[in-house]
Amino acid sequence: MLKINNLHASVEDKAILRGINLEVKPGEVHAIMGPNGSGKSTLASVIAGKEEYDVEEGEILLEGENIDDLAAEERAHKGIFLSFQYPVEIPGVSVTNFIKTAINETRKAKGLDDMPANEMLKLIREKSELLEIDRKFLSRSLNEGFSGGEKKRNEIFQMAMLEPKLAILDETDSGLDIDALRIVANGVNKLKSKDNAVIVITHYQRLLDYIVPDFVHVLHNGRIVKSGPKELAHELEEKGYDWIKEEVNA
Amino acid sequence: MDLKDKIVSSYLAFEDHLDDNSPLHDIRNEAIKIFEQKGFPSKKEEAWKYTSLNSLLKHNYSLFPKRDNAIEYKDIKQYLIHDIDSYKIIFIDGKYSSHLSETTHDGMDVCLMSAALSKPKYRLIIENYFNKVATTDSLTSLNTAFSSEGAYINIPKNKLVEKPIQIVHFSTGNEAALMLQPRNLIVVGENSHVQIIERHQSLTENPVLTNSVTEVFAAKRAIVDYYKVQNDKESASLIDNTFINQKQESHCSVHTFSFGGKLTRNNLNFFQNGERIDSTLKGVTIIGNKQHVDHNTLVHHIEPNCESHQDYKGIFGDSATGVFNGRVIVNKEAQKTNAFQSNNNILVSDKASINTKPQLEIFADDVKCSHGCTIGQLDESAMFYLRSRGIPEKEAKALLMYAFSNNVLSSVKIPEIKQRITKIIANKLGVRIGFDL
C-alpha cells in the first residue's frame, strides 16, 4: 500500500528526515516511536502533503504511484488520512458541515454526485455512535473550545466518515484520559480491515496496548534505526530511548 | 445645475405645499440652510478622507418621483424575510405601499412617518423626539429638510413585540435616476423589546442614491435589535445615518451586513445616556468588483458602568475598497466603562484595499478599552487541515472566509435572519455547504 524509499525532507533548509525506508502492506498496523524531535510528526506531515516541507530525495509510493507531486487534497482523495496532533480550531463551521463538505468534495474528485442527505445523516449517526459522540457536539464549531479528548475523538470520527486506505494517527494518545483513549482505540480497531492500514505515531507504548501493532519502528535523527515486533514497544517503555541511541552511535 | 443647487432650489417648492403649522417647519428651514452652507462632504474632510461621493453626484436624480409605481408581491418576496410572521412597512420609490405592507395600531404604532408628521395625535411625540438625536452634519440635515416619509414606530412600555418589523425600500427604476431621503423614527418604551430589519433594494440597473436617517430612542431597560441587510444592486448607493439614544440599562444592537451596492456609507452613532447600558455594533462586509463600503461608527460613553462591543469583519476582493473608522469617546464621568472594538479584514486580491482607523478618545481613568485591527490572509495551518480532509485549495479558502465572517452571526437572535445571511455569505463566497442539520 505505502512504500517510502530513502526519503529526505527539510524545512527552511534544515534537514529533518534523512533517508526513511518503510513499507506498509494492507491490513497492517505500524507503530512509529521515537524521542522528541526525531522527525515523527514531520514524516506524518510529509506523507499527507504539507507544503512547507521540501522533499529533497527519495519517493513516496501509494499503491505503486508516486505521490510526491500531489497536493494534500489529492492525497486525501486517494485515501490518505492524517489525524492531527493539534487539530485546528475553525470557529463558524460546524463539525457536521465540515465533514459533509469533506465527503462531498472527495466524491466530486472521484466524479460522484453529492451523497444524498438521508444517507449522510445515517452515516453520521452510525459513526458518531461508534465514537460515543453526542449529537449536540456535531453542531458545535469545529474544534472550538473542544477538550483534548473531544478533539481527538473528532479526528477519529472524521476518519470513520472518510474511510481512508491509510490512516496516520499522529500522537492521537496525547492529552487523552483512559476512557477517551479506550473509545478512540476502539473506534480505530473497528475501522481496521484487511484492505486498509494504520500508522500510529506515538511517544509512549500506552496506546499500543489498545491498538496492537504488527511492527514497531524507532525513529531517531530522521532515520528508522530499529524495527521489530510489538514487544519492541514494551522494551522501549521499560528502558527508554537511550540504549537505542547508544546502539546507533556504536 | 449641480445636484446641490438643484436640491436647494427644489426645497422651496417642496416646503411650499407643506402645512405651515407643522412642528417641522422651522427644523426643515434650519436644516436646508446647513446643507446649503456645507454642501456634500468632500474628501478634504477627515471623516470622508477615503470615501468620495463624486461619482454619485453626477447623475440627474429625480427628487420627487412623479408617479405611483406598483409592484407585485411575487416580484419582491425574495427580498423579504418571508418565512416568519412580521410587520412590514414597504415603500416603492419613496412612497408607501399599503397593499404590500402590514402595519398596526393595536397597542403600539407601527406605521408611517407621513401619518406621524400630519396627525395631531402624534404631535407631542414628534416634538419630543424628531431630530433630537440626529446630528447636524450636512447629509443628515439634507434628509431632515426633505423628511416626509419613512417608518414611524412607537412601542409603549412593557411590550414585547413578538413579530419583527421589516422596513423595506424598493426602487423600480421608472425614474432614470432617483434620490431618496427616507426618515425613520423609532421610540421604544421602558422594558419593551423590538426587532427591526431594514433593507434598501433596487429592482433595475438605474442609479439610485438613498440618504437615509433613522433615529432610535431606547428607554430604560428597553431592548432594540436592529438588522441592516445591504445587498443591493451595484447601481445603487446608500448613505445610512443612524442615531441611537439609549437610557439606563437598555441594550441596543445593530448588525450590518454589507454585500451589495456601489457605495455604502454607514454612519452609525450610539449615545449612552444612562448607566449600565450595553451597545453592540457588528458587521460583515464581503464585496468585490469596484464596490465600496465605509463603516463610520461612534460610541459615546457619557455615563459610568456601561459597555460597548464592536466587531466588524471584512473580506475584499477584486478592486473593492473598504473603510472602517471606529470612534469611541469616553467622557470623564464615564468611569468603569468597558469598550471593545475589533476590526478584522482579509484582502483576497492585490487590488483590494481597506483603510481602518480606531479612534479612541478617553477622558476617564478607570476604564477598560481595547481595540484591534488586522489585515491579513488566511491561516496556513487551517488551510492544510482542510486540504488534508480532501477539500481543494479554492474551496478551503472559501470555507475559511465563510467561517471568518460567519462568526459574527452568533449574536443574531432571529434564526431566519441568521440562516438567510449565512446563505448569502455562502453564495457570495462560492461555498457549498449544507444547512439542513
Interface residues (C-beta under 8 A of the other chain):
Chain A: S45 A48 G49 K50 E51 E52 A71 A72 E73 R75 A76 H77 F81 L82 F84 P87 V88 I90 P91 G92 V93 S94 T96 N97 F98 K100 T101 A102 I103 N104 E105 T106 A109 A117 M120 L121 L138 S139 S141 Q158 L162
Chain B: D379 E380 S381 A382 F384 Y385 L386 R387 S388 R389 G390 I391 P392 E393 E395 A396 L399 L400 Y402 A403 F404 S405 N406 N407 L409 V431 R432 I433 G434 F435 D436 L437
